[in-house]
């Protein structure tokens, strides 16, 4: 009787832990970066190649830092800026920096400061959510891509608003909308050396680099690439296009590898520059040498994303080199909150699910001897959930359906494990 009571308590506790974890995952706005210390996902190189500007998380707070090109003399610049600061860009004379400041609602605005961090000024952009920005060559105008801040967070299908190209005059604060296309996304904004063309990537079914003529006010697709591409960026003279893409070798593996490629726009020749068998992101051309810097996503595809800065020759004749940044380290351990996060994580839910059904199996063994019944119920639930994922994806949002299908697959794997457990219990303990 005592053993039976212990089994009931074990099963109920497992159920409560599973329900509590599900509610925590569903209702809690979890931020994988709230304790994180490490590089952010965007950086820039000064016009004379002397310095790097990058964002860095220190105990969850993201700020703008600067260092020498070799990673020495790291200095924090955005000391007094609220929210997370990232995506720095140098002005063309190297005297100023702009970057994006993100508030607690996820809305991003532009902040401009001197290259030493002084005289920071956040621009007022009339309810726009900015995703990228770049200085004009006169430094008096800033071009940026944005959408209405009121539309941020809405699901696909809930809004017809999208991203467009804008410019703002720094002195008057006057904003001019340059396009009215409502693109699904716009990224990797840059400007040509003559200051007459803006480049950015549009994403529909795949990424397409586009050139926007400031004189003609027109968008023109450029540098077609066969297959998918990501993180596309032009060199200043527009002759080279750097991008990342999935390698052919990894397309048949369980985890895609994104390597760095460069295309000569005139000759259409493409060269693979890296073979790191990882995820390469955010390429940036150096200005004075035939090199390109990039970020390697070391723990791909986990979160928080852990990056390391590397560089490689555009000739592709040498292996990429690590840029060792002399970065400050965290002084905190966060043992208690990290333990709580782990105990309420998605992985923990799967463990609690298995423990709950193991408890049911043991209870069923004592009461009726039908040890396979709970595992078969679990298997049936996984199949029903998988079928339901298609219905949910069709009637609501496809991403909900995909998420539910992943849950169903996890349940199915757990069910197979539970069948094995049932067999072991049946085989070695008998009916009573």
Secondary structure, DSSP 8 states (H G I E B T S, - for coil): -HHHHHHHHHHHHHHHHHHHHHHHHHHS---TTTT--EEEEEEEE-TTS-EEEEEEEETTEEEEEEEETTS-S-EE--TT--SEEEEEEE-TTSSEEEEEEE-TTS-EEEEEEETTS-S-EE---SSEEEEEEEE-TTSSEEEEEEEEGGGTT--TTS----BEEEEEETTT--EEE-----BS-EEEEEE-TTSSEEEEEEESSSEEEEEEETTTTEEEE-S--SS--EEEEE-TTSSEEEEEEE-GGGTTSSS--EEEEEEETTT--EEE----SSEEEEEEE-SSSSEEEEEEETTTT-SS--EEEEEEETT--S--EE------------HHHHHHHHHTSHHHHHHHHHHHHHHHHHHHHHHTS-TTHHHHHHHHHHHHHHHHHHHHHHHS-HHHHHHHHHHHHHHHHHHHHHHHHHHHHHHHH---
